[in-house]
């Protein structure tokens, strides 16, 4: 029995429900670690003692055996300090934030590419006002070439190159805050072929 402090009336230790909740959180973290690639896992501050258990869980394909190995991995992870587990979670969250920012950057480039092809010089002038370091001649030439490709129904080489150029412009202007990137224009749902 946990017991109650006679003076304050508070419980002396966490409830079983709280302990179970924390154990399930660690199990979810263990499943997330097993799902990562070797490259992604190498970027996280995972203790060396856990790496063999993660490798074993990846190797096992049988459903029940894998579930048992994941539970064992979670048990080993619970032996680590809370700070270690928080560092792993923070590093994984940072990767998620970076991925969201990269996705927003790609959507921004796609939106601007569509605007440049549809609106022409007006959109180019607006883009150059917002990003004065962008190469005006290169962008204008890529827009012309992409429009010519579209008219002649040629493969979209300049269309793709325009996207890469825009992505480079936005990446170079990374002095903008993450909030600016995340709250930019709404993403276009059209893919390369549908946009042409």
N, C-alpha and C positions, 0 to 999 in steps of 0.2 A: 504494500500500500504506500502511496506517495506521502501521505501525511499533510497536515495543515499546520501552519505556524499559529501557535495559540495566541500570540499578541496581535498580529495583523489580520489573521483569518485567511491569508493567501496560501496557495499551494506551494509546496517546497520544490517541486520539479515539474517539468512539462507534462501535460496529459498524454495519454496513450494516443489520442487522436492527433495531437501535435507531432508526436514522434513519428506516427505513420505518415502524416503529410510530408514531413521532412524526408523520410525514407523514399517516398514516391517521387519527390523532386530530384533526389540524387539518382534514382533509377532512370528518370527521364533524361537527366544529364548524361548518364552512362550510354543510353541508347543514341543520343545525339553524337557523342564522341565516336561510337562505333560506326555511325553512318558517314563520318567525315572521311575524306581522302587522306592519304599519307601526307601529302603536301599541306593540306589544311591543318591536320593534326600536329605537324611539325612546328607550326606557327603559334600553337597554344602552349601555355605554361603547365603542361601535364607532367606530373612527377614520373621519373624513370620507372618506379616500381609498378605503375599502372599500365605501362605500354605492353608488356607481355600479355596481360589479361585482355586488353583491347584487341590485340592481334588474335588471341584465341577466340574471342567472340566473333570476329570477322570470319575466321576460318570455318567455324561450325555452321552447317547449313540446315541441320535437322531442327525443326521448330521448337520442340520441347528442350532439346539440349542447348540450343541457343538462348532460350528464355532462362534456363538454369545458369548458363554462363554469364548472362547479363545481370542476373541477381547477385552472382558471386562478385562480379566487377563492382556493382553498386555497394556491396558490403565492404570491399577493399577501399572504395572511395570514401565511405563514411568514416574510415579510420584516419583519413587525412584531416588536416585542420580546416575549420570553416573558412579561414582566410584563403587557403589554397583553392577550395571549391569556388569561392567568390571570384578569385582571379581568373579561373577558367571560364566562368559564366560571363564576366566582363569582357574577356577577350573574344568570346563567341558573339556577344552582342555588338562589339565594335565591328566585327566582320559583317554582321547584318546591316549595320548602319552604313558601312562603306558600300555594300552591295546596293542598298537603296539609293545612295547618292549616285553611284555609277549608272543605275537604271534611269534615274531622273535626268542625268546628263545625256544618255542615249535618246530618251524621249524628247528632250529639248532639241537635239540635233535633228531628229526626224521631223519635228514640227517646223523648224526653221527651213529645212530642205523643201518641205511641201509648200511653205509660204513663198520661198524664193522662186520656185518653179511656177506657182500660180499667180503671184502678184508682181514679179519682176523687179524693176528698179526701185519701186517704193519700199518693198521689203528689204532689199539690199541696203538702201540708205538707212533704214531703221536699224538694221543689224550693225552697220558700220558706226552708227552713232553710239550704240550700246557697247560695241567692241572695237575701238579705234585701232587696235594693233592688228586686226585681221587684214589679210592680203586682198585688197579690193580687186585687183586685176585677176588674180587666181580664181576668186569666187565668181566673178562675172564670167570668166571663160568656162568654168565648170557648169554654170547655169546654162550658158549658150549650148555647150556640148550635150548636156543632159536633155535639153529641149529638142535638139536635133536628133538625138537617139530615139526619143519618144516618137517624133514625127516619122522617122524612117523605120520604126519598129526594130531597132538594133538591140543587141545585148546592152544591159544597163551599166556599162563600165564607168562613164562619167557620173551617172546617177549615184553609184556607190562611192566614187571618189569624192563627190560633193559631201556626202554624209561623213566620210572620214575627215575631210578638211574642217567641217563644222565642229565635229567632235574635238578635233585638235584645238580649234579656237576656244571652245568652252573650257577645255582642260587647261589651256594656257592661262586663262583668266580665272584660275582657281583661287584667286584672292577673294572671290565672293564667298560668303559664309555658306555653310551647309544648309541653312534655312532658305537662302535665296535659291539654291539649286532645287531643293525639295518642293518649294512652292511656286515653281515656274509654270509655264504654259501647260495645259492639260495634255496628256500624251495622246498621240494619234493611234487609232486602233488598226490602221492600214499597214500592211506589210509592204515590202519593196515592190512586188508585182502589182498589188492592188493600187499602190500610189502612182504607178506609171500609167 
